[in-house]
Structure formats: structure tokens, C-alpha cells
Amino acid sequence: MYTVITFVAFTAFVAFYSWYKLRKEKLSSKDGYFLGGRSLTGVVIAGSMLLTNISTEHLIGMNGSSYKNGFIIIAWEVTSALALVAAAIYFIPKYLKMGLTTIPQYLEKRFDSTTRTLVALFLMISFIVTLIPIVLYTGAINIESIFNVSEVFEVSKDQGLWITVILIGILGSIYAIFGGLKAVAVSDTINGYGLLIGGLLIPLLALISIGDGNPLDGLSKVYLNSPEKFNVIGAKDSVLPFEVLFTGLIINQLYFWCMNQTIIQRAFGAKNLVEAQKGLLFTGVLKILVPIIIILPGVIGFYYFGDSLYENQDMIYPELIKKVLPVGLVGVFAAIVLGAVLSTFNSVLNSAATIFSIDIYKRHLDKTCSDKKLVRIGRLTSTILAVFGILAAPMVADAPDGLYQLLQQLNGIFFIPIASIMLAGFFLKKISAMGAKVALFVGLAFYILTTFIFNVNIHFVHIWGIEFVLNLAVMFGVSHFYPPNSEFKQEDLHIVDMKSWKYTKPMAMLLCVITIFIYVLLGNN
């Protein structure tokens, strides 16, 4: 009962705080609803980016994977810092100069309107098929496990998960539909830092318990129990071989942190370039710390439970929470976990609504649409997507390599083709719109065939790298026969102050050095 009271109290506090901060906001304008009125600060951007990224697919999925595979999966996290450096120094100044609201807008400026529409449709499908269902399902696993929803309602475990998915879906939709990006970002800031504190508390309490009051002794015992779990260099046949860092992984990271609408939309909403760069680089710092929250607990779980949960690895984190947290804190942490679920869920809804409203509806269905109507269309889009996400969520159960690995495999369907044409657009002047469009479909077909239809026995992240090279070859080949009509020139719309943050380069250097140091330190276990 105490767990339920603290859960409800913390959830209500976040809702009240978000309402209080937003009560005077003008949410009927396009920038007000979709970009938080271009008023976000670095701290809010970092908190929102972290929580949009870190949700239960990480808490559940990555801890489940580290329980089974150890620290080799750290590459997903620490290499993010390098991509965030690229975002802060190169990409965000260009985006803010152009006054973008969505990534597909850039593709129209660089290529043509058809490329913009195709990518907008790709992104909408990827949100519905991959991210929304997995986020909802992993959130439901955690909440169902902590509160035993199936026992409370006297139903089966599967029915309990369904009930939890529906409740989370409805609650998350309310934030995204009625509050827009600002409501998402404000609630994210509290939950983001709550997740950081609560997430650090789980391994700390576990290590204090294992070490009889001394967390360093506890860490030493966990290490001596299974030193191989602390190795960050993945073997060729492992779940994440070390070589993938130099093939497809870096392309994926550049896409995710520099071109992914759900993430970069927070930086689009910055009040100026200084705040955008602060937000991106501070997110990089947080991503270096995040493995303590989403990888170390899985390895600690192996110390406690051995291989007894190998067949059900996605249950390891909920079991650890119940084992180490005092009863009074379980409710608060469950509320923070719920916040993480809601954050990613409602961020995706908001980004999908932004893309549909601006890139599809206003351009193809109603070119004279007012801002007020556009916001209404955005809210309707969020509602429809939420219903689809809730219905699709249970279909992702029983992923053989865990839910996080499944998410990454599915993401590759759309991420790599889009990353290919985005990077070509920025760095290769001779690539034409026809080249970009053909590469989108060739990349899509190649990845689906090699990953899901034929057994090619190559790690899917390596396939990302091969696909990227193939896409570039296709773009060069097609652009040779169908060259661009004119040269792209970037304009500056002078929407926000473009003065750079003075600590951008020192912070960028520090993040790069720390990333390399982690691999040197943990690479010889």
C-alpha cells in the first residue's frame, strides 16, 4: 500500500509541476506547440534528451542484455558522446540557421519535396512499428512486476500486461496531446534527473548490501564473481563485436543524435545556439554516466541470481529493484520509471505529430492551414498513433536476443537509409534528388533481405555499414546519370542568436578523451 501511495504522490507532483509551468504558455501557435516556443534552455534540453533516449527499453532491455552478455554492450552508450560532439559542433548550427522544425524540411531544401515526403512517411512507419510498441511493452513489464497488476485485478500475467500497456498509453498521450513539446520537456526534466538519482541508487544500494556497508568491497565481489562480464571488447561471435564500432555503429549514432527527429527536436526548440550546444554536450556527459544505471545493475543481477533468469533476461531489472530498494522508495522509483516510459512515448508522439502536420498535412492536404488547425491535426495524429502503439505493444514479446537488441534491429530498417542521404546531403554536393530517392529504397530492400529473410550470418550492425557503402555507391551512380539541377546554398533565417558557446570545443575534447579512456581501462579484462 505504501508503494502505491508514494507512486501516486510522485506522479501527481510531476503532473502538477508541468501544469504550473505551462499554465501561461501559448500552445495554439506552431512554434509554441511543436518547439516549446523556441525557449528551451540547456538544462531542460539535456534532461529531456536523456529521458527521451533512456526509457524502459534501456532499463529493462540493456540490463537484461548486460546480465547475459556483460559490459560489451556499453558501446551503444559511450559512443553516443562522440555523436553528440558532432551534433553540437557541426549539425545544430546548420539546423538553427535554417530555422527547421523537422528533419524532412532540410531534405526538401537540399533535394526536393518528394524526398521530404518519403522520409516523413518512413519516420511515421518506424515510430508505429518499432519504438512505440517496445517502449510501452517494456514499461508494462516493469510496472506490472512492481505492483503485481495481474494479482490486483485477479487476471493472468498477459492480461495484466495488457491493462498496464493501456493505462500507460492513455497517461502518456495526455501529456503529448494537450501540452505539446514544452509539457514533454518540462516533465522530462524532473523525471530525467529523478531517473539519474534513482537509477544510481539501485546499483549503489546493491553494492553496499553485497559489500557489508562498503560499496567498493561490493563492486570487488561482483567483479571477482564474473570478471569476464566487465570486458568491453566484444568477440566476433558476441552480441556486439568490437569491430562494429568502426562499421555501422558510428553511422547509427550519428543518425540517432544528429538527425533523429525525436531527439534533435529538443535542440530545435533552444532559445539560442549557446543553449542548444550546452544541452547537447551535457547530454554527452550524462551518456558517459548512464552505463552505471543501465548496464552495471544487470551484471550485479548475475551476482545475485546466477544464470537462473537467462531464459527470461528482461525480468532481471524489476527483480533487482524489488530486492534492493526499501519499500518506501519502490513507489517513487516506479513513478520515475513510469516517467521514463511516458517521456519516450510522448516524445515520439509529439515528433510524429510534428512530422505529419508540417511535412505531410500542410504540404499535401491543406496548404493554407492555419497554425491553430495545424495544432489540432497534431493532436489528432498523436491520438491515432497512441491507439496503434497500444494495440501493437504485446506483439514484441519474447524477443530471442532481448528487447533492446530487437529495437536496434528494427531501427536499422529506416535509420540507415535516412542517415545515408542526410550525410550525403551535407557532405557531397554532387548527389542529386534522384540519387537520394533510389538509395532510400535500395537500402531499405537490402537491409530487410539480409537481416530478416536470408540467413547471411553477418552481424546486423556490420550490415548497417555495408548498406551505408552500398547506398553511397547507388547515389553516386544514379547522380552521374541524373545530376542535380542546381547547387544547394544554405540560408540563414536569423531566427535565434547564433553565437557559439565558448566551452563547446573544450567540452567536446573532454568527451572524446573519456570515451577512449573507458575502452583502454576496461578493454583488457
C-alpha positions as CSV (number, residue, x, y, z in Angstrom):
1,M,0.0,0.0,0.0
2,Y,2.9,2.4,0.9
3,T,4.4,1.7,-2.5
4,V,1.2,2.7,-4.3
5,I,0.9,5.9,-2.2
6,T,4.4,7.1,-3.0
7,F,4.0,6.2,-6.6
8,V,0.8,8.2,-7.0
9,A,2.2,11.1,-5.0
10,F,5.3,11.5,-7.2
11,T,3.4,11.0,-10.4
12,A,0.9,13.7,-9.3
13,F,3.7,16.1,-8.3
14,V,5.2,15.8,-11.9
15,A,1.8,16.4,-13.4
16,F,1.1,19.4,-11.2
17,Y,4.5,21.0,-11.8
18,S,4.2,20.6,-15.6
19,W,0.7,22.2,-15.5
20,Y,2.0,25.1,-13.3
21,K,4.9,25.8,-15.6
22,L,2.7,25.7,-18.7
23,R,-0.4,27.5,-17.5
24,K,0.5,30.7,-19.3
25,E,2.1,29.2,-22.4
26,K,0.6,29.8,-25.9
27,L,0.1,26.3,-27.3
28,S,-2.0,27.3,-30.2
29,S,0.9,28.5,-32.4
30,K,3.1,26.2,-34.5
31,D,6.3,27.0,-32.7
32,G,4.6,27.1,-29.3
33,Y,3.2,23.6,-29.6
34,F,5.8,21.8,-31.7
35,L,9.0,23.6,-30.5
36,G,8.2,24.8,-27.0
37,G,8.1,28.4,-28.3
38,R,11.9,28.1,-29.1
39,S,12.5,28.9,-25.4
40,L,14.3,25.7,-24.1
41,T,17.5,26.0,-22.0
42,G,20.5,23.7,-22.0
43,V,19.5,22.0,-18.7
44,V,15.9,21.3,-20.0
45,I,17.2,20.1,-23.4
46,A,19.7,17.7,-21.7
47,G,17.2,16.4,-19.2
48,S,14.6,15.9,-22.0
49,M,17.1,14.3,-24.4
50,L,18.3,11.9,-21.8
51,L,14.8,10.8,-20.8
52,T,13.6,10.7,-24.4
53,N,16.5,8.3,-25.1
54,I,16.7,6.4,-21.8
55,S,13.4,4.6,-21.2
56,T,12.4,1.1,-20.1
57,E,13.8,-0.4,-23.3
58,H,17.1,0.6,-21.8
59,L,16.4,-0.1,-18.1
60,I,14.8,-3.4,-18.9
61,G,16.4,-4.3,-22.2
62,M,20.0,-3.2,-21.7
63,N,20.2,-4.5,-18.1
64,G,18.7,-7.8,-19.4
65,S,21.4,-7.9,-22.1
66,S,24.3,-7.0,-19.7
67,Y,23.1,-9.7,-17.3
68,K,23.6,-12.2,-20.1
69,N,26.4,-10.6,-22.1
70,G,28.3,-8.2,-19.7
71,F,29.8,-4.8,-20.4
72,I,30.4,-5.3,-24.2
73,I,27.1,-3.6,-24.9
74,I,28.5,-0.4,-23.4
75,A,29.3,0.7,-27.0
76,W,25.6,1.6,-27.5
77,E,26.0,4.3,-24.8
78,V,29.5,5.7,-24.6
79,T,29.9,6.2,-28.4
80,S,26.8,8.4,-28.2
81,A,29.1,11.1,-26.7
82,L,31.1,11.2,-29.9
83,A,27.9,11.7,-32.0
84,L,26.7,14.4,-29.6
85,V,30.0,16.3,-30.1
86,A,29.3,16.2,-33.9
87,A,25.8,17.4,-33.3
88,A,27.0,20.3,-31.2
89,I,29.8,21.5,-33.4
90,Y,28.6,20.8,-36.9
91,F,24.9,19.9,-37.2
92,I,22.9,22.1,-34.8
93,P,24.4,25.4,-36.1
94,K,23.2,24.4,-39.6
95,Y,19.7,23.4,-38.4
96,L,19.2,26.5,-36.3
97,K,20.3,28.8,-39.2
98,M,17.7,27.2,-41.4
99,G,15.0,27.6,-38.7
100,L,14.0,23.9,-39.1
101,T,11.0,22.4,-37.2
102,T,11.5,18.9,-38.7
103,I,14.4,17.0,-40.3
104,P,12.4,16.3,-43.5
105,Q,12.3,20.1,-44.1
106,Y,16.1,20.0,-44.6
107,L,15.7,17.2,-47.2
108,E,13.4,19.4,-49.2
109,K,15.8,22.3,-49.2
110,R,18.7,20.0,-50.1
111,F,17.0,17.6,-52.5
112,D,13.3,18.0,-53.3
113,S,9.8,17.8,-51.9
114,T,9.3,14.1,-52.8
115,T,12.4,13.1,-50.8
116,R,11.0,15.1,-47.9
117,T,7.6,13.3,-48.1
118,L,9.2,9.9,-48.5
119,V,11.4,10.3,-45.4
120,A,8.4,11.7,-43.4
121,L,6.4,8.6,-44.2
122,F,9.4,6.3,-43.4
123,L,9.7,8.0,-40.0
124,M,6.0,7.7,-39.3
125,I,6.1,4.0,-40.0
126,S,9.2,3.5,-37.9
127,F,7.5,5.2,-34.9
128,I,4.5,2.9,-35.2
129,V,6.3,-0.3,-35.9
130,T,9.3,-0.1,-33.6
131,L,9.7,2.5,-30.9
132,I,6.2,3.0,-29.5
133,P,5.3,-0.7,-29.0
134,I,8.6,-1.6,-27.5
135,V,8.6,1.3,-25.1
136,L,5.1,0.6,-24.0
137,Y,5.7,-3.1,-23.5
138,T,8.9,-2.8,-21.5
139,G,7.2,-0.1,-19.3
140,A,4.4,-2.5,-18.7
141,I,6.8,-5.3,-17.7
142,N,8.3,-3.1,-15.0
143,I,5.1,-1.6,-13.6
144,E,3.3,-5.0,-13.7
145,S,6.2,-6.6,-11.9
146,I,6.5,-4.0,-9.2
147,F,2.7,-3.7,-8.5
148,N,1.6,-7.2,-9.4
149,V,-1.2,-5.7,-11.5
150,S,-2.3,-9.2,-12.6
151,E,-2.9,-10.2,-8.9
152,V,-4.6,-6.9,-8.0
153,F,-7.2,-7.4,-10.9
154,E,-7.2,-11.2,-10.5
155,V,-6.3,-11.8,-14.1
156,S,-3.5,-13.7,-15.9
157,K,0.0,-12.2,-16.3
158,D,-0.7,-11.5,-20.0
159,Q,-3.9,-9.7,-19.2
160,G,-2.1,-7.7,-16.5
161,L,0.4,-6.6,-19.1
162,W,-2.4,-5.5,-21.5
163,I,-4.1,-3.5,-18.7
164,T,-0.8,-1.8,-17.8
165,V,0.0,-1.0,-21.5
166,I,-3.4,0.7,-21.9
167,L,-3.0,2.7,-18.7
168,I,0.5,3.9,-19.6
169,G,-0.6,4.7,-23.2
170,I,-3.5,6.8,-22.0
171,L,-1.5,8.7,-19.4
172,G,1.4,9.4,-21.9
173,S,-1.0,10.5,-24.6
174,I,-2.5,13.2,-22.3
175,Y,0.9,14.9,-21.9
176,A,1.8,14.8,-25.7
177,I,-1.7,15.7,-27.0
178,F,-2.6,18.5,-24.7
179,G,0.8,20.0,-23.7
180,G,3.0,19.7,-26.8
181,L,6.8,19.7,-26.7
182,K,7.0,22.1,-23.7
183,A,4.9,19.8,-21.5
184,V,7.0,16.8,-22.6
185,A,10.3,18.7,-21.9
186,V,9.3,20.1,-18.5
187,S,8.0,16.8,-17.2
188,D,11.1,15.1,-18.7
189,T,13.4,17.4,-16.7
190,I,12.1,16.3,-13.4
191,N,11.8,12.7,-14.3
192,G,15.2,12.8,-16.1
193,Y,17.1,13.9,-13.1
194,G,14.9,11.7,-10.9
195,L,15.9,8.7,-13.1
196,L,19.6,9.7,-12.8
197,I,19.4,9.8,-9.0
198,G,17.1,6.8,-8.6
199,G,18.9,4.8,-11.2
200,L,22.3,5.4,-9.5
201,L,20.7,4.4,-6.2
202,I,19.8,0.8,-7.4
203,P,23.5,-0.3,-8.0
204,L,24.7,1.7,-5.0
205,L,22.3,0.0,-2.6
206,A,23.1,-3.4,-4.1
207,L,26.8,-2.9,-3.8
208,I,26.5,-1.6,-0.2
209,S,24.5,-4.7,0.7
210,I,26.9,-7.1,-1.1
211,G,30.0,-5.3,0.5
212,D,28.5,-5.3,4.0
213,G,28.3,-1.5,4.1
214,N,31.2,-0.8,1.7
215,P,30.2,-0.3,-2.0
216,L,33.8,-0.7,-3.2
217,D,34.0,-4.1,-1.5
218,G,30.7,-4.9,-3.1
219,L,32.0,-4.0,-6.5
220,S,35.1,-6.1,-5.9
221,K,33.0,-9.1,-5.0
222,V,30.8,-8.7,-8.1
223,Y,33.9,-8.4,-10.3
224,L,35.6,-11.4,-8.8
225,N,32.3,-13.4,-9.2
226,S,32.4,-12.9,-13.0
227,P,35.4,-10.8,-14.3
228,E,34.5,-11.6,-17.9
229,K,31.3,-9.6,-17.6
230,F,33.3,-6.4,-17.2
231,N,35.1,-6.7,-20.5
232,V,34.1,-4.1,-23.1
233,I,35.7,-5.7,-26.1
234,G,33.1,-8.0,-27.7
235,A,34.3,-11.1,-29.5
236,K,33.4,-11.7,-33.2
237,D,30.5,-14.1,-32.3
238,S,29.2,-12.0,-29.4
239,V,26.0,-9.9,-29.3
240,L,28.1,-6.8,-30.1
241,P,31.5,-7.5,-31.6
242,F,34.1,-4.7,-31.0
243,E,34.6,-4.3,-34.8
244,V,31.1,-2.9,-35.2
245,L,32.3,0.4,-33.6
246,F,34.1,1.1,-36.9
247,T,31.4,0.0,-39.3
248,G,27.7,0.5,-38.8
249,L,27.6,1.7,-35.2
250,I,29.0,5.1,-35.8
251,I,26.6,5.7,-38.7
252,N,23.7,4.7,-36.4
253,Q,24.9,7.0,-33.6
254,L,25.3,10.0,-36.0
255,Y,21.8,9.4,-37.2
256,F,20.3,9.0,-33.8
257,W,21.9,12.0,-32.1
258,C,22.2,14.4,-35.1
259,M,19.3,13.6,-37.4
260,N,16.6,11.8,-35.4
261,Q,13.5,14.0,-35.1
262,T,12.5,12.6,-31.7
263,I,15.9,13.6,-30.2
264,I,17.1,16.7,-32.1
265,Q,13.7,18.4,-31.9
266,R,14.6,19.4,-28.3
267,A,17.7,21.3,-29.7
268,F,15.5,22.8,-32.4
269,G,13.5,24.3,-29.6
270,A,16.5,26.0,-28.0
271,K,16.4,29.7,-27.3
272,N,19.8,30.2,-29.0
273,L,22.8,28.3,-30.2
274,V,24.6,28.5,-26.8
275,E,21.7,26.7,-25.1
276,A,21.5,24.1,-27.9
277,Q,25.2,23.3,-27.6
278,K,25.1,23.2,-23.8
279,G,22.2,20.8,-24.0
280,L,23.8,18.5,-26.5
281,L,27.2,18.4,-24.7
282,F,25.7,18.0,-21.2
283,T,23.7,15.1,-22.7
284,G,27.1,13.6,-23.8
285,V,28.3,13.8,-20.1
286,L,25.1,12.1,-18.9
287,K,25.5,9.3,-21.5
288,I,29.0,8.6,-20.1
289,L,27.4,8.1,-16.7
290,V,24.4,6.2,-17.9
291,P,26.1,2.7,-18.0
292,I,26.1,2.8,-14.2
293,I,22.3,2.8,-14.4
294,I,21.6,0.6,-17.4
295,I,24.5,-1.9,-17.6
296,L,26.0,-2.3,-14.1
297,P,22.7,-3.4,-12.5
298,G,22.4,-6.3,-15.0
299,V,25.9,-7.6,-14.0
300,I,25.0,-7.2,-10.3
301,G,21.9,-9.2,-11.1
302,F,24.1,-12.0,-12.3
303,Y,25.9,-12.0,-8.9
304,Y,22.5,-12.3,-7.1
305,F,20.6,-14.7,-9.5
306,G,23.3,-16.5,-11.5
307,D,22.0,-17.8,-14.8
308,S,18.5,-18.7,-13.4
309,L,16.9,-15.9,-15.5
310,Y,18.8,-16.5,-18.7
311,E,15.6,-17.6,-20.4
312,N,13.8,-14.5,-19.2
313,Q,16.5,-11.8,-19.2
314,D,14.1,-8.9,-19.4
315,M,12.9,-9.6,-15.9
316,I,16.3,-9.1,-14.2
317,Y,15.9,-5.3,-13.5
318,P,12.4,-5.5,-11.9
319,E,13.6,-8.3,-9.7
320,L,16.7,-6.3,-8.7
321,I,14.5,-3.3,-7.8
322,K,12.4,-5.4,-5.5
323,K,15.4,-7.0,-3.9
324,V,17.5,-3.9,-3.1
325,L,15.1,-0.9,-2.7
326,P,13.4,-0.1,0.6
327,V,9.6,-0.5,0.4
328,G,9.1,3.3,0.7
329,L,11.3,4.1,-2.3
330,V,9.9,1.4,-4.6
331,G,6.8,3.5,-5.3
332,V,8.9,6.7,-6.0
333,F,11.2,4.7,-8.3
334,A,8.3,3.1,-10.1
335,A,6.9,6.6,-10.7
336,I,10.3,7.7,-12.1
337,V,10.3,4.6,-14.3
338,L,6.8,5.4,-15.5
339,G,8.1,8.9,-16.2
340,A,10.8,7.4,-18.4
341,V,8.2,5.4,-20.3
342,L,5.9,8.3,-20.7
343,S,8.8,10.5,-21.8
344,T,9.9,8.4,-24.7
345,F,6.3,7.5,-25.6
346,N,5.0,11.1,-25.6
347,S,8.2,12.4,-27.2
348,V,7.7,10.0,-30.1
349,L,4.0,11.0,-30.3
350,N,5.0,14.7,-30.4
351,S,7.6,14.2,-33.0
352,A,5.3,12.0,-35.2
353,A,2.6,14.7,-34.9
354,T,5.1,17.4,-35.9
355,I,6.3,15.5,-38.9
356,F,2.7,14.5,-40.1
357,S,1.3,18.0,-39.5
358,I,4.1,20.0,-41.1
359,D,5.7,17.6,-43.7
360,I,2.6,15.8,-44.9
361,Y,-0.7,17.5,-43.9
362,K,0.2,21.2,-44.6
363,R,2.1,20.4,-47.8
364,H,-0.2,17.9,-49.4
365,L,-3.7,18.2,-47.9
366,D,-4.2,21.8,-46.8
367,K,-1.6,24.3,-47.9
368,T,-3.4,27.3,-46.4
369,C,-3.9,25.6,-43.0
370,S,-3.7,28.0,-40.0
371,D,-1.4,27.3,-37.0
372,K,-4.5,26.6,-34.8
373,K,-5.7,23.9,-37.2
374,L,-2.2,22.5,-37.6
375,V,-2.0,22.0,-33.8
376,R,-5.4,20.4,-33.9
377,I,-4.2,18.0,-36.6
378,G,-1.1,17.3,-34.5
379,R,-3.2,16.3,-31.5
380,L,-5.4,14.0,-33.6
381,T,-2.3,12.4,-35.1
382,S,-0.9,11.7,-31.6
383,T,-4.2,10.2,-30.5
384,I,-4.4,7.8,-33.5
385,L,-0.7,6.8,-33.1
386,A,-1.2,6.1,-29.4
387,V,-4.0,3.7,-30.2
388,F,-1.9,1.9,-32.8
389,G,1.0,1.7,-30.3
390,I,-1.1,0.2,-27.6
391,L,-2.5,-2.5,-29.9
392,A,0.9,-3.4,-31.3
393,A,2.8,-3.4,-27.9
394,P,2.2,-7.1,-26.9
395,M,3.4,-8.3,-30.4
396,V,7.1,-7.6,-29.4
397,A,7.1,-10.1,-26.5
398,D,9.7,-13.0,-26.4
399,A,12.4,-11.3,-28.5
400,P,15.2,-14.0,-28.7
401,D,18.1,-11.7,-28.0
402,G,16.2,-9.4,-25.7
403,L,14.0,-6.3,-26.4
404,Y,16.9,-3.8,-26.8
405,Q,18.6,-5.9,-29.5
406,L,15.2,-6.3,-31.3
407,L,14.7,-2.5,-31.1
408,Q,18.1,-1.8,-32.7
409,Q,17.5,-4.4,-35.5
410,L,14.1,-2.9,-36.3
411,N,15.5,0.7,-36.2
412,G,18.1,-0.2,-38.8
413,I,15.3,-0.7,-41.4
414,F,14.7,3.1,-41.5
415,F,17.7,4.7,-39.7
416,I,20.5,3.7,-42.1
417,P,18.8,4.7,-45.4
418,I,17.8,8.1,-44.0
419,A,21.3,8.6,-42.4
420,S,22.9,7.8,-45.8
421,I,21.0,10.5,-47.7
422,M,21.3,13.0,-44.8
423,L,25.1,12.6,-44.7
424,A,25.4,12.7,-48.5
425,G,23.3,15.9,-48.5
426,F,25.6,17.6,-46.0
427,F,29.0,16.5,-47.4
428,L,28.6,15.5,-51.1
429,K,27.5,18.4,-53.3
430,K,27.1,16.2,-56.5
431,I,24.4,13.9,-55.0
432,S,21.1,14.6,-56.7
433,A,17.5,14.1,-55.5
434,M,17.0,11.1,-57.8
435,G,20.1,9.5,-56.3
436,A,18.8,10.0,-52.8
437,K,15.4,8.6,-53.6
438,V,16.8,5.5,-55.3
439,A,19.2,4.9,-52.4
440,L,16.4,5.1,-49.9
441,F,14.6,2.1,-51.5
442,V,17.7,0.1,-52.3
443,G,18.9,0.5,-48.7
444,L,15.5,-0.5,-47.3
445,A,15.3,-3.6,-49.5
446,F,18.9,-4.7,-48.9
447,Y,18.6,-4.5,-45.1
448,I,15.2,-6.3,-44.9
449,L,16.5,-9.1,-47.2
450,T,19.9,-9.6,-45.4
451,T,18.5,-9.3,-41.9
452,F,15.0,-10.8,-41.8
453,I,14.7,-13.0,-44.9
454,F,18.1,-14.6,-45.9
455,N,20.5,-16.0,-43.3
456,V,23.7,-14.2,-44.3
457,N,25.4,-14.8,-40.9
458,I,26.8,-11.3,-40.6
459,H,26.1,-9.2,-37.5
460,F,23.3,-6.7,-38.3
461,V,25.5,-3.7,-37.3
462,H,28.1,-4.8,-39.9
463,I,25.2,-4.9,-42.4
464,W,24.4,-1.3,-41.5
465,G,28.0,-0.4,-42.5
466,I,27.7,-2.4,-45.8
467,E,24.4,-0.9,-46.5
468,F,25.8,2.6,-46.0
469,V,28.6,2.0,-48.5
470,L,26.0,0.4,-51.0
471,N,23.8,3.5,-50.6
472,L,26.7,5.8,-51.3
473,A,27.6,3.8,-54.4
474,V,23.9,3.9,-55.6
475,M,23.7,7.7,-55.0
476,F,27.0,8.3,-57.0
477,G,25.9,6.1,-59.8
478,V,22.4,7.5,-60.2
479,S,23.6,11.1,-59.7
480,H,26.0,10.6,-62.6
481,F,23.1,9.9,-65.0
482,Y,20.6,12.3,-63.2
483,P,22.8,15.2,-61.9
484,P,21.4,17.9,-59.5
485,N,19.6,20.7,-61.2
486,S,21.2,23.4,-59.0
487,E,23.7,23.8,-56.2
488,F,22.3,23.8,-52.7
489,K,23.1,27.0,-50.8
490,Q,22.3,27.2,-47.1
491,E,20.3,30.3,-46.0
492,D,20.4,32.0,-42.6
493,L,16.9,33.0,-41.4
494,H,18.2,34.8,-38.3
495,I,15.5,33.1,-36.1
496,V,17.8,32.7,-33.0
497,D,21.1,34.1,-31.8
498,M,23.9,32.1,-33.5
499,K,26.8,32.9,-31.2
500,S,28.6,29.7,-30.1
501,W,29.1,28.6,-26.5
502,K,32.7,29.4,-25.5
503,Y,33.2,26.0,-23.9
504,T,32.0,23.9,-26.8
505,K,35.4,22.7,-28.1
506,P,37.0,22.0,-24.6
507,M,33.9,20.0,-23.6
508,A,34.0,18.2,-27.0
509,M,37.7,17.2,-26.5
510,L,37.0,16.0,-22.9
511,L,34.1,13.8,-24.0
512,C,36.3,12.2,-26.8
513,V,39.1,11.5,-24.3
514,I,36.8,10.0,-21.7
515,T,35.3,7.7,-24.3
516,I,38.7,6.4,-25.4
517,F,39.8,6.1,-21.8
518,I,36.8,3.8,-20.9
519,Y,37.9,1.4,-23.7
520,V,41.5,1.4,-22.6
521,L,40.6,0.9,-18.9
522,L,38.0,-1.9,-19.4
523,G,39.4,-3.4,-22.6
524,N,41.9,-5.9,-21.1
525,N,39.6,-7.9,-18.7
